[in-house]
Amino acid sequence: MNWLNEDLKKEIKKIFEPRYKRSLTDDEVTQIAENLTDIMEAFLKMKWKQKYGRP
């Protein structure tokens, strides 16, 4: 996963560690990033289909 660089990992930790109230492991940070991209992909596909009626 080349897109997930150290700066993005730090940003994810900064946002999500206070919510989880603990330090996150690198694997957890990677999983959060993957989940966020999956959600965004599904959302954008839905919006595209609403606007254009096809994928």
N, C-alpha and C positions, 0 to 999 in steps of 0.2 A: 504494500500500500504506500506508494510513493507520495501521494497527496497529503498524507497525514504526517506532517513534519513536526519538529519539536515545538515550534511556536503554537501550532494548533493544539497540540497535547497540553501545553501550559494553559491555553485559553479554556479548554474543556475542564481541566482541573480547577481553575479559578472559579468557574461557574458552578460545577457540580459538587466539589468537595464540601462547600458549606451546606448544600442541600442534603448530602448524605451524612454530614457531621463526622467525617473521618477521611483519612488519606486514601486515595484511589490507586490501585496498582496499574501498571502499564497495560495489562490485559483488559482491565475494566475500562480504562480510557479508550482503548481501541474499540471495544464493544459498544460503548456509548457513541463514538463517532460513526461506526457502521450503522447503528440503529437510527441515528439522526439522518444519515444519507438515504437510508431505505424509506423513511417516512417522507422525506422531501421528494424523492423520486415518485412515490405513489401519489402524493399530493399534486405534483406538477403534471403527471399523466392524467389525473382526474380533471384538472383545470383545462388541459389541452383538449380532452374529449368533450368537455362542456362547451368549449368555444368552437371547435372544428368538427365535432361529431365523429371523429375517428382517431385512432392512436397515432 
